[in-house]
Amino acid sequence: MANPVLSKRDLFTPAQPNYIAPNQGLNGFSANQAAAVALAPPPAWQADQTAWAQPEPAVARMTVEDVVQKTAISIGMLFLVAAFSYYFLPFEILMGAGLVGGLVALVVPFVVVRRHAASPIGNILYAIAEGLLLGAFSMLFEYFYPGIILQAVLGTFIAAGVTLVAYRFGGFRVSSRFSKMIRIGMMAFVGVALVNLVLFFCNVNTGLFPGPGEPVSILAWVMASVGIGLAVFCLVEDFQFIEHGVRIGAPRDQGWVAAFGLTVTMVWLYINILRILSYIRR
């Protein structure tokens, strides 16, 4: 599925109070007038209230280290659920649970975007739903292509690491215009995937997303390659929005939103890498 979680410029909310730039003034006053007002003694009634006023508590800010920790918790929980379902759930039960989990995992990101908030409990619930889907998906491909899961996991983290290095040291960025194109591409990709799923249940095989053992068409290669490319660009967008949230001083609890967005992107990347590896093994 696509990653709409970190695709809005106003996703993060600044936590710091209003900032007055030098020589900007306050409420229409010049900088000197504002300074004079600030240094003037308060009225008697205001002084009495000030004596009883309590200092406002400082708001904890989101940091990169905090986002990394929350992302590790989310992805770690997802892998634990996927591993548990893979090794301990019967195949018939796992396939049904994976389908339900996939539908839940499809809806949750849009709820997070609408509410502009995520929580540890929400991330754990998403990890459970997505973990069931990944467990079923991985079991199916591992049965036909032994060893492919380890290859896909390594490929996912290598691709994410290379993207992070290119972003951090190579200046790899996504412009606002290209970002809109990515979102349109993601919505189109997800739309095609959903239509293909409905046709699959109607016993119609389009050949766009062939299952294990089925012949691979040129369109299937194109779809898998486009999926990986969109996931990589989505990952760059995630890095940009997280950097933006840290820069504006977003509250610390919004780090769960950033962690959620990164988890969605990593799952999307893993599924498409798993697909293209299965095409190579055929």
C-alpha positions as CSV (number, residue, x, y, z in Angstrom):
1,M,0.0,0.0,0.0
2,A,1.0,3.6,-0.4
3,N,2.4,5.8,2.4
4,P,0.2,8.8,2.8
5,V,1.3,9.3,6.4
6,L,4.2,11.8,5.9
7,S,2.9,13.3,2.7
8,K,1.5,16.6,4.1
9,R,3.6,19.7,4.6
10,D,1.6,20.7,7.7
11,L,1.7,17.3,9.3
12,F,3.9,18.4,12.2
13,T,2.8,21.2,14.6
14,P,5.4,23.5,16.1
15,A,5.8,23.2,19.8
16,Q,7.8,26.4,20.5
17,P,6.1,29.7,21.4
18,N,5.9,32.6,18.9
19,Y,9.3,33.8,17.9
20,I,10.0,37.5,17.3
21,A,12.8,38.1,14.8
22,P,15.3,40.9,15.4
23,N,13.9,44.4,14.6
24,Q,10.5,42.7,13.8
25,G,8.6,44.2,16.7
26,L,5.5,42.9,18.5
27,N,1.9,43.6,17.7
28,G,2.7,46.5,15.4
29,F,5.3,48.1,17.7
30,S,8.9,48.7,16.5
31,A,11.7,46.8,18.2
32,N,12.6,49.7,20.5
33,Q,8.9,50.3,21.5
34,A,8.5,46.6,22.2
35,A,11.6,46.6,24.4
36,A,10.3,49.7,26.3
37,V,6.9,48.0,26.9
38,A,8.6,44.8,28.1
39,L,10.8,46.8,30.6
40,A,8.0,48.9,31.9
41,P,6.7,47.9,35.4
42,P,3.4,46.0,35.3
43,P,0.3,47.6,36.7
44,A,-0.6,46.8,40.4
45,W,-3.4,44.3,39.4
46,Q,-1.1,42.5,37.0
47,A,1.7,42.4,39.5
48,D,-0.6,40.6,42.0
49,Q,-1.6,38.0,39.4
50,T,2.1,37.6,38.4
51,A,3.0,36.7,41.9
52,W,0.6,33.7,41.8
53,A,1.4,32.7,38.2
54,Q,3.3,29.4,37.7
55,P,5.8,28.9,35.0
56,E,4.5,26.9,32.0
57,P,6.1,23.5,31.7
58,A,8.5,23.1,28.8
59,V,7.2,21.0,25.9
60,A,9.5,18.1,25.0
61,R,10.6,18.4,21.3
62,M,10.9,15.7,18.7
63,T,14.5,14.6,17.9
64,V,16.0,12.4,15.2
65,E,17.3,10.0,17.9
66,D,13.8,9.8,19.4
67,V,12.3,9.0,16.0
68,V,14.9,6.3,15.4
69,Q,14.0,4.7,18.8
70,K,10.3,4.7,18.1
71,T,10.8,3.4,14.5
72,A,12.9,0.5,15.9
73,I,10.1,-0.3,18.4
74,S,7.4,-0.3,15.6
75,I,9.4,-2.3,13.1
76,G,10.7,-4.7,15.8
77,M,7.1,-5.4,17.0
78,L,6.0,-5.9,13.4
79,F,8.8,-8.5,12.8
80,L,8.0,-10.3,16.0
81,V,4.3,-10.7,15.0
82,A,5.3,-11.7,11.5
83,A,7.8,-14.3,12.8
84,F,5.3,-15.7,15.4
85,S,2.5,-16.0,12.8
86,Y,5.0,-17.6,10.3
87,Y,6.2,-20.3,12.6
88,F,3.2,-21.0,14.9
89,L,0.0,-20.4,12.9
90,P,-1.4,-23.0,10.5
91,F,-1.3,-22.1,6.9
92,E,-5.1,-22.0,6.5
93,I,-5.6,-19.7,9.5
94,L,-2.6,-17.5,8.6
95,M,-4.0,-16.9,5.1
96,G,-7.3,-15.6,6.4
97,A,-5.7,-13.6,9.2
98,G,-3.3,-12.1,6.7
99,L,-6.1,-10.9,4.5
100,V,-7.9,-9.3,7.4
101,G,-4.6,-7.8,8.6
102,G,-3.9,-6.4,5.2
103,L,-7.3,-4.7,5.0
104,V,-6.7,-3.2,8.5
105,A,-3.2,-2.1,7.5
106,L,-4.7,-0.4,4.4
107,V,-7.1,1.8,6.4
108,V,-5.0,2.7,9.4
109,P,-2.5,5.1,7.6
110,F,-5.4,7.2,6.3
111,V,-6.8,7.4,9.8
112,V,-3.4,8.6,11.1
113,V,-3.3,11.3,8.3
114,R,-6.8,12.5,9.1
115,R,-6.1,12.8,12.9
116,H,-2.5,14.0,12.5
117,A,-1.6,11.8,15.5
118,A,-0.3,8.4,16.3
119,S,0.4,6.6,19.6
120,P,2.4,3.6,20.9
121,I,-0.8,1.6,21.1
122,G,-1.8,2.6,17.6
123,N,1.6,1.6,16.2
124,I,1.5,-1.7,18.0
125,L,-2.0,-2.5,16.6
126,Y,-0.8,-1.6,13.1
127,A,2.3,-3.8,13.7
128,I,0.0,-6.7,14.6
129,A,-2.2,-6.3,11.5
130,E,0.7,-5.8,9.2
131,G,2.7,-8.6,10.8
132,L,-0.1,-11.1,10.1
133,L,-0.1,-9.9,6.4
134,L,3.7,-10.2,6.1
135,G,3.7,-13.6,7.8
136,A,1.2,-15.0,5.3
137,F,2.9,-13.3,2.4
138,S,6.4,-14.4,3.4
139,M,5.3,-18.0,4.1
140,L,3.7,-18.3,0.6
141,F,6.8,-17.1,-1.2
142,E,9.3,-19.0,1.1
143,Y,7.4,-22.3,0.3
144,F,8.1,-21.8,-3.5
145,Y,11.5,-20.1,-3.2
146,P,13.4,-21.3,-0.1
147,G,15.7,-18.6,1.3
148,I,13.9,-15.7,-0.4
149,I,12.7,-14.1,2.9
150,L,16.3,-13.5,4.2
151,Q,17.3,-12.1,0.8
152,A,14.3,-9.7,0.8
153,V,15.0,-8.5,4.4
154,L,18.6,-7.8,3.6
155,G,17.7,-6.1,0.3
156,T,15.2,-3.9,2.1
157,F,17.6,-2.7,4.7
158,I,20.4,-2.3,2.2
159,A,18.1,-0.2,-0.1
160,A,17.0,1.9,2.9
161,G,20.6,2.4,4.1
162,V,21.8,3.5,0.6
163,T,18.8,5.9,0.4
164,L,19.7,7.4,3.8
165,V,23.4,7.8,2.8
166,A,22.4,9.5,-0.5
167,Y,20.0,11.8,1.5
168,R,22.5,12.6,4.3
169,F,25.7,13.0,2.3
170,G,24.6,13.2,-1.4
171,G,22.0,15.9,-1.1
172,F,19.3,13.6,-2.6
173,R,16.1,15.5,-2.2
174,V,12.6,15.5,-3.6
175,S,11.1,18.8,-4.9
176,S,7.5,19.8,-4.1
177,R,6.5,19.3,-7.7
178,F,8.1,15.9,-7.9
179,S,6.5,15.1,-4.5
180,K,3.1,15.6,-6.0
181,M,3.9,13.3,-8.9
182,I,5.0,10.7,-6.4
183,R,1.7,10.9,-4.5
184,I,-0.2,10.6,-7.8
185,G,1.9,7.6,-8.8
186,M,1.3,6.0,-5.4
187,M,-2.5,6.5,-5.6
188,A,-2.5,5.1,-9.1
189,F,-0.4,2.1,-8.1
190,V,-2.6,1.3,-5.1
191,G,-5.8,1.7,-7.2
192,V,-4.5,-0.8,-9.8
193,A,-3.5,-3.2,-7.0
194,L,-7.0,-3.0,-5.4
195,V,-8.7,-3.5,-8.8
196,N,-6.4,-6.5,-9.4
197,L,-7.3,-7.9,-6.0
198,V,-11.1,-7.7,-6.8
199,L,-10.5,-9.3,-10.2
200,F,-8.5,-12.0,-8.5
201,F,-11.4,-13.0,-6.3
202,C,-13.5,-13.0,-9.5
203,N,-11.1,-15.6,-11.0
204,V,-9.6,-13.0,-13.4
205,N,-5.8,-13.0,-13.7
206,T,-4.4,-9.7,-15.1
207,G,-0.8,-10.9,-14.8
208,L,0.2,-7.6,-13.2
209,F,1.0,-9.2,-9.8
210,P,1.6,-12.9,-10.5
211,G,1.6,-15.2,-7.5
212,P,4.4,-17.8,-6.8
213,G,4.7,-20.3,-9.6
214,E,2.8,-18.2,-12.2
215,P,4.5,-16.9,-15.4
216,V,5.9,-13.4,-15.2
217,S,5.0,-10.9,-17.9
218,I,6.8,-7.7,-18.9
219,L,4.1,-5.7,-17.1
220,A,4.7,-7.6,-13.9
221,W,8.4,-6.6,-14.1
222,V,7.4,-3.0,-14.7
223,M,4.9,-2.9,-11.8
224,A,7.5,-4.4,-9.4
225,S,10.2,-2.0,-10.5
226,V,7.9,1.0,-10.3
227,G,6.8,-0.2,-6.8
228,I,10.4,-0.2,-5.6
229,G,11.2,3.2,-7.2
230,L,8.1,4.7,-5.5
231,A,9.1,3.2,-2.2
232,V,12.6,4.7,-2.4
233,F,11.3,8.2,-3.2
234,C,8.7,7.8,-0.5
235,L,11.6,7.1,1.9
236,V,13.3,10.3,0.9
237,E,10.1,12.2,1.5
238,D,9.9,10.6,4.9
239,F,13.4,11.8,5.8
240,Q,12.5,15.3,4.6
241,F,9.3,15.6,6.6
242,I,11.1,14.2,9.7
243,E,13.9,16.8,9.3
244,H,11.2,19.5,8.9
245,G,9.4,18.4,12.1
246,V,12.6,18.4,14.1
247,R,13.5,21.9,12.7
248,I,10.2,23.5,13.6
249,G,10.3,21.9,17.1
250,A,7.4,19.5,16.8
251,P,6.2,17.9,20.1
252,R,8.0,14.7,21.1
253,D,4.8,12.6,20.8
254,Q,4.6,13.4,17.1
255,G,7.7,11.2,16.8
256,W,5.2,8.3,16.7
257,V,3.7,9.7,13.5
258,A,7.2,9.8,12.0
259,A,7.9,6.2,13.1
260,F,4.6,5.1,11.7
261,G,5.3,6.6,8.4
262,L,8.7,5.0,8.2
263,T,7.3,1.6,9.1
264,V,4.7,1.9,6.3
265,T,7.4,2.7,3.8
266,M,9.7,-0.1,4.9
267,V,6.8,-2.6,4.6
268,W,6.0,-1.3,1.1
269,L,9.7,-1.6,0.1
270,Y,10.0,-5.2,1.5
271,I,6.9,-6.5,-0.4
272,N,8.1,-5.1,-3.7
273,I,11.6,-6.4,-3.3
274,L,10.2,-9.8,-2.3
275,R,8.1,-9.8,-5.5
276,I,11.0,-8.9,-7.8
277,L,13.3,-11.5,-6.2
278,S,10.7,-14.1,-6.8
279,Y,10.6,-13.1,-10.5
280,I,14.4,-13.5,-10.7
281,R,14.2,-17.0,-9.1
282,R,11.6,-18.3,-11.7
